[in-house]
Every structure is written in C-alpha cells, then in structure tokens.
C-alpha cells in the first residue's frame, strides 16, 4: 500500500523528480507561466500553492523554507514582497492549467500553467454580475405577453365598432335610396295624368266632306232657278 507517498512517479527516481520540480517552480514564479505536460502541470500546482502559502505567512522561517525549494533568492524575495498584494484576498487556487493540445513528435498532451492574480479574478466578477440582471427580461416578456393578449381584445372591440358603423352607414344609404326613389315616382305620376287629360279633352277630328265636282256645283244654280 502507498501510504504517505503522495505525488506522482512520472517514471523517474525521487531525486530526479524533486530536482525537476524545484527547477519548474522556480521558473513559474520567475516568468509567471510555463508550458509543460499535463501530468507535470497538475503536480506542479501542489508545489506552487505551498510556496504561495509560505509567502503569505511572510516570517523568516517561512522565507527559509521557501529558499530550500526555490533555487534563486531574487525569485523568493519577489514572491514574498508581492504575495500580499497578488494573493492576499484569495485562499487557495493560485494557479491555472490551460490545455494546449498534443506535442508534435510523441503526441504528449501539453498544458500551460500560470499564476492567477486578483486582477484577473476581479475582471471575471463583473461579468457574473452582469449576467444576473436577466430576471427583468421575464417581467418584460410577461408584459409583452399581456400586451399581446390585450391587443386582440382591443382589435376585436375596434372591429365591432367598425362593423356597427358600417351597418349604420348601409342602413342610412338604403333609407336615402328609398327617399330618392319616392319623389321620382310622384314626379312622373302627374305628367302621365296631364297627358291622359289632354288626350281626353282634344276634339275628335271630323271627317272631311266628300269633294263635289265643279260641274255639279255649276249646274245646281240653274236647276234652282228653273
């Protein structure tokens, strides 16, 4: 059983592994980010978090413990001087691992490990706060739905009013047509009556008398004289 044997073996001896991680943690605090394989990056997080915890403690004994791991004194002094500002408000999770894909050649998975500062954390918080005001949208959607429900009712009322107005107009137009038709009938009736009366009062034409020849008219006076 592997009791009290935390960490990964990585197919190397313990002395080799310890020397490698000391170099890697020194490079990480010197350059703030390094690129390595996934397994080494995950193990390096444990070493880096321990060094940041010592730097936040800040006493002489913690500084000497950090110098037993980190190989450069300047990096240790820089870490202890900036630890309160960079990591003072954070308790744990001082590093971030970003997977980059596979390394050409042996296709080993490669990751980028970097230190997380309070500035990067503060930048993310406003984004989360901005996402919260999504609740008023529901209220707006409900208001839109109510307006959509009220609009058909208003449309129905307007349609009913327009229908009533159209019905009243049609009734008025029909009454006007009836009224216009009635005087025409009364105006025509007297003319027909007058024409009939005039026809009745005209005298009948008398047939003209038959024409009498002139010889007979001349003879008639003689006869009368005789």
Protein Blocks (a to p, Z undefined) as FASTA:
>chain_A
ZZhiacjeklpafklmmmmmmmmmmmmmmnopacddfklmmmmmmmmmmmmmmmmnopak
lmmmmmmmmmbfklmmmmmmmmmmmmmmpggjjbccddebjaehjlpacdddddddfklm
mmmmmmmmmmmmmmmmmmmmmmmmmmmmmmmmmmmmmmmmmmmmmmmmmmmmmmmmmmmm
mmmmmmmmmmmmmmmmmmmmpccdddddddddfklmmmmmmmmmZZ
